[in-house]
Amino acid sequence: MHGVPFPMIGWPRDRITAIIDIQAQLETKLKGLGYHATQIHVSAMPQQLDEMLLWLGHETFVLARTAVRWPKSVETDLFRGLR
């Protein structure tokens, strides 16, 4: 991923079945990462929050199997159809 200050390992884009916007929870996520120094160095995070929104503000998921219909497109709500 261009601009990310550490190596990214993940699934190819065509395998991702859900992308969840977590920007509203990003500050909490960054604080949590700060408690795990082996995951990412976060000492300058408050100054870089806008930049971090670009690459940490979304979580991606790959559906392994389902008991209902396979999604027709990338989903934005993991609980859609279950409520």
C-alpha positions in Angstrom: 0.0 0.0 0.0 1.6 3.3 -1.1 2.5 5.6 1.7 2.2 3.1 4.6 5.3 3.3 6.8 5.4 -0.5 7.3 5.0 -3.6 5.2 1.4 -4.6 4.5 0.3 -8.2 4.2 -3.1 -8.9 3.1 -5.6 -10.3 0.6 -5.8 -9.4 -3.1 -8.5 -6.7 -3.6 -10.8 -9.1 -5.6 -11.0 -11.5 -2.6 -12.1 -8.8 -0.1 -15.9 -9.1 0.5 -16.4 -6.3 3.1 -14.8 -2.9 3.8 -15.9 -1.3 7.0 -15.4 2.4 7.6 -14.0 2.7 11.2 -12.9 6.3 11.0 -15.2 7.2 13.9 -13.3 4.7 16.0 -9.8 5.4 14.7 -8.6 7.3 17.7 -9.5 4.4 20.0 -7.8 2.0 17.5 -4.6 4.1 17.6 -4.6 4.2 21.4 -4.9 0.4 21.4 -2.0 0.0 18.9 0.0 2.3 21.2 -0.2 -0.4 23.9 1.3 -2.9 21.5 4.7 -1.5 20.6 5.5 -4.6 18.5 2.7 -3.8 16.1 3.4 -0.2 15.2 5.3 2.8 16.7 2.8 5.4 17.6 4.8 8.1 19.4 3.9 10.8 16.8 0.3 9.7 16.0 -1.6 12.7 17.2 0.3 14.9 14.7 -0.3 12.4 11.9 -4.0 11.6 12.5 -5.3 13.0 9.2 -2.7 11.0 7.3 -3.4 7.8 9.2 -7.1 8.1 8.4 -6.2 7.3 4.8 -4.8 3.9 5.6 -6.1 2.9 9.0 -9.7 4.2 8.7 -11.0 1.1 7.1 -11.0 -2.6 8.0 -11.2 -5.3 5.3 -12.7 -8.8 5.6 -12.7 -11.9 3.4 -15.8 -14.1 3.7 -14.6 -17.7 4.1 -18.1 -19.3 3.9 -21.7 -18.4 4.4 -25.0 -20.1 5.2 -26.9 -17.4 3.2 -26.3 -15.8 -0.2 -22.8 -14.8 -1.2 -22.6 -11.0 -1.4 -23.1 -9.6 -4.9 -20.7 -6.7 -4.2 -18.3 -5.5 -1.5 -20.3 -5.0 1.7 -20.0 -2.1 4.1 -22.0 -3.6 7.0 -21.1 -7.0 8.5 -24.5 -7.4 10.0 -26.6 -6.4 6.9 -29.4 -8.9 6.5 -29.1 -10.2 10.0 -30.9 -7.4 11.8 
